[in-house]
Each structure stands twice: as structure tokens, then as C-alpha cells.
Amino acid sequence: MRRKATALWNGNLKEGKGNLSTDSTVLDHTQYSFSTRFEDGVGTNPEELLAAAHAG
């Protein structure tokens, strides 16, 4: 089985925003940004996605 994901980022590192989507649509247009990784922003971050994959 092959699964793909896409990610889009707009703006600079600190103030930019992005979203990601997966073929399964479970993560359809999920937000991510500097604040979701280093602060308490709404959305996901790479560490959370890896932790979920590991738990699965």
C-alpha cells in the first residue's frame, strides 16, 4: 500500500503558516506553524505526528 502526503508553507519561519493533507483525508488541511512546534499554537507538529505513527 502506498500513502502520500502533501504540505504547503506560506511566509517566513516565525510568522508563516502551513497545512498538510494525506491521501486518507484524516489529516485533511491540518494546520501547522512555528507556534504549533515551539509554543502553544493550534495545529500539529512533526514530533506529534511521529509519536502518533510510533503509537500506531
FITIVEX-51968 format. One record per residue (C-alpha): residue in one letter; residue number from 1; x, y, z. Coordinates in Angstrom, 2 decimals. Each point is the difference from the previous one (the first is absolute). Last residue first. Layout:
<dovexs>
 res   n      c1      c2      c3
   A NUM       X       Y       Z
...
</dovexs>
This chain:
<dovexs>
 res   n      c1      c2      c3
   G  56    0.10    3.07   15.87
   A  55    1.90    1.47    2.95
   H  54    3.02    0.62   -2.21
   A  53   -2.09    1.76   -2.63
   A  52   -1.67    2.14    2.68
   A  51    3.38    0.93    1.50
   L  50    1.34    0.89   -3.45
   L  49   -2.98    2.28   -0.68
   E  48    0.33    1.68    3.39
   E  47    3.72    0.59   -0.52
   P  46   -0.58    1.50   -3.45
   N  45   -2.53    2.56    1.25
   T  44   -3.79    0.30    0.12
   G  43   -2.58    2.77    0.16
   V  42   -1.02    2.73    2.45
   G  41    2.96    1.88    1.45
   D  40    1.60   -0.63    3.40
   E  39    3.63    0.89   -0.76
   F  38    2.93   -1.58   -1.85
   R  37   -1.62   -2.36   -2.49
   T  36   -3.56    1.27   -0.21
   S  35    1.29    3.59    0.25
   F  34    2.31   -0.38   -2.99
   S  33   -2.92   -1.21   -2.07
   Y  32   -2.18   -3.01   -0.77
   Q  31   -3.59   -0.37   -1.10
   T  30   -1.68   -3.23   -1.11
   H  29   -1.53    0.44   -3.46
   D  28   -1.19   -3.63   -0.21
   L  27    1.79   -2.05    2.63
   V  26   -2.48   -2.87   -0.07
   T  25   -0.39    0.61   -3.75
   S  24    1.31   -3.55   -0.71
   D  23    2.28    1.41   -2.69
   T  22    1.54    2.41    2.51
   S  21   -0.16    3.76    0.40
   L  20    2.30    2.60    1.50
   N  19   -0.40    3.64    0.86
   G  18    2.31    2.94    0.34
   K  17    0.55    3.27    1.75
   G  16    2.72    2.62   -0.01
   E  15    0.78    2.46    2.79
   K  14    3.20   -1.47    1.46
   L  13    1.36   -1.89   -3.02
   N  12   -1.01    2.33   -2.81
   G  11   -3.16   -0.17   -2.03
   N  10   -2.10   -2.76   -1.53
   W   9    0.57   -3.73    0.53
   L   8   -1.81   -2.82   -1.80
   A   7    0.25   -3.68    0.88
   T   6   -1.10   -3.05   -1.94
   A   5   -0.35   -3.57    1.16
   K   4    0.16   -3.30   -1.79
   R   3   -0.91   -3.55    0.88
   R   2    1.03   -3.10   -1.90
   M   1   -1.28   -3.45    0.85
</dovexs>
